[in-house]
Amino acid sequence: MKRLLLSFSLLFIVSTGFIACKEKDTEDKIEDALNEVEDELDEAADDVKEAYEEVKEEYKEEKEEIKKEYKEEKEEIENDTINNQ
C-alpha cells in the first residue's frame, strides 16, 4: 500500500512538472508572439508617420508652386490689360 501511495505521489509530481513546463512554454510563445506583433505595429506606425510627413511636404511644395504660377498669371493679365488700354 505504501508503494502504491508513493507511486501515485511520484506520478502526480512528475505529471504536474510536465504540465507546468508545458504551460510556461505556451505562455512564453504567446508573449513572444505578442512582442513581435507590437514591434511590427510600431514599425508600421513609423512608416505611416513618415509617409504622412512626405505627403505633407509634397503638398506644401505643390501649394507654393500653384501660388507662384497664379501670381505670375495674374501679373501677366494685369500687364496685358494695362498695355491694351
Secondary structure as a PSIPRED ss2 file (coil, helix, strand):
# PSIPRED VFORMAT (PSIPRED V4.0)

   1 M C   1.000  0.000  0.000
   2 K H   0.000  1.000  0.000
   3 R H   0.000  1.000  0.000
   4 L H   0.000  1.000  0.000
   5 L H   0.000  1.000  0.000
   6 L H   0.000  1.000  0.000
   7 S H   0.000  1.000  0.000
   8 F H   0.000  1.000  0.000
   9 S H   0.000  1.000  0.000
  10 L H   0.000  1.000  0.000
  11 L H   0.000  1.000  0.000
  12 F H   0.000  1.000  0.000
  13 I H   0.000  1.000  0.000
  14 V H   0.000  1.000  0.000
  15 S H   0.000  1.000  0.000
  16 T H   0.000  1.000  0.000
  17 G H   0.000  1.000  0.000
  18 F H   0.000  1.000  0.000
  19 I H   0.000  1.000  0.000
  20 A H   0.000  1.000  0.000
  21 C H   0.000  1.000  0.000
  22 K H   0.000  1.000  0.000
  23 E H   0.000  1.000  0.000
  24 K H   0.000  1.000  0.000
  25 D H   0.000  1.000  0.000
  26 T H   0.000  1.000  0.000
  27 E H   0.000  1.000  0.000
  28 D H   0.000  1.000  0.000
  29 K H   0.000  1.000  0.000
  30 I H   0.000  1.000  0.000
  31 E H   0.000  1.000  0.000
  32 D H   0.000  1.000  0.000
  33 A H   0.000  1.000  0.000
  34 L H   0.000  1.000  0.000
  35 N H   0.000  1.000  0.000
  36 E H   0.000  1.000  0.000
  37 V H   0.000  1.000  0.000
  38 E H   0.000  1.000  0.000
  39 D H   0.000  1.000  0.000
  40 E H   0.000  1.000  0.000
  41 L H   0.000  1.000  0.000
  42 D H   0.000  1.000  0.000
  43 E H   0.000  1.000  0.000
  44 A H   0.000  1.000  0.000
  45 A H   0.000  1.000  0.000
  46 D H   0.000  1.000  0.000
  47 D H   0.000  1.000  0.000
  48 V H   0.000  1.000  0.000
  49 K H   0.000  1.000  0.000
  50 E H   0.000  1.000  0.000
  51 A H   0.000  1.000  0.000
  52 Y H   0.000  1.000  0.000
  53 E H   0.000  1.000  0.000
  54 E H   0.000  1.000  0.000
  55 V H   0.000  1.000  0.000
  56 K H   0.000  1.000  0.000
  57 E H   0.000  1.000  0.000
  58 E H   0.000  1.000  0.000
  59 Y H   0.000  1.000  0.000
  60 K H   0.000  1.000  0.000
  61 E H   0.000  1.000  0.000
  62 E H   0.000  1.000  0.000
  63 K H   0.000  1.000  0.000
  64 E H   0.000  1.000  0.000
  65 E H   0.000  1.000  0.000
  66 I H   0.000  1.000  0.000
  67 K H   0.000  1.000  0.000
  68 K H   0.000  1.000  0.000
  69 E H   0.000  1.000  0.000
  70 Y H   0.000  1.000  0.000
  71 K H   0.000  1.000  0.000
  72 E H   0.000  1.000  0.000
  73 E H   0.000  1.000  0.000
  74 K H   0.000  1.000  0.000
  75 E H   0.000  1.000  0.000
  76 E H   0.000  1.000  0.000
  77 I H   0.000  1.000  0.000
  78 E H   0.000  1.000  0.000
  79 N H   0.000  1.000  0.000
  80 D H   0.000  1.000  0.000
  81 T H   0.000  1.000  0.000
  82 I H   0.000  1.000  0.000
  83 N H   0.000  1.000  0.000
  84 N H   0.000  1.000  0.000
  85 Q C   1.000  0.000  0.000
